[in-house]
Amino acid sequence: MNLALVRQQIDNLLLAHPELAEDEFLRADMVEGSTDAHDFLRMLERRRQDAEHMTEAIAANIATLNERKTRLEWREEVMRKLMLEVMKTADLRKVELPEATISVHDGREKLVINDEASVPKELCYVKYTPNKTLIKAMLKGGTTLNWAAIVQGEPGVTIRTG
């Protein structure tokens, strides 16, 4: 069963019975009884649900893995701090081990800004973001803008389960 077959079945039904164009309820009944459309839609819905469940399961796995990643990053940082303490205590700058070479380096320069509100504007980045709510209201109010328009989105499908 595929989309082309179902479309052909529906097209053949509508060609054979042009009166169905006038009555949506009769057309729906005839499509259900005379084509594979409902079976095809049921198959698609099962596949959609499977994909939805998989994405939920993957999201749960991602959350679990992110928690694990955070714990392991913390553990790595603690191990680095402990190594530094040992190296400082022994007054060593470098230790060669079979697993790794551990070296102490001097701290790097970094900028610390204590009060961001006090930084002059010319030393700041400016990010412009269009106010889509205001622009849409202007267009709906009759304002003509050559750089924006309200367009109709693509048709979609609403699916309710349960």
Secondary structure, DSSP 8 states (H G I E B T S, - for coil): --HHHHHHHHHHHHHH-GGGGG-HHHHHHHHHHHSSHHHHHHHHHHHHHHHHHHHHHHHHHHHHHHHHHHHHHHHHHHHHHHHHHHHHHTT-SEEE-SS-EEE----------S-GGGS-GGGS-------HHHHHHHHHTT---TT---------------
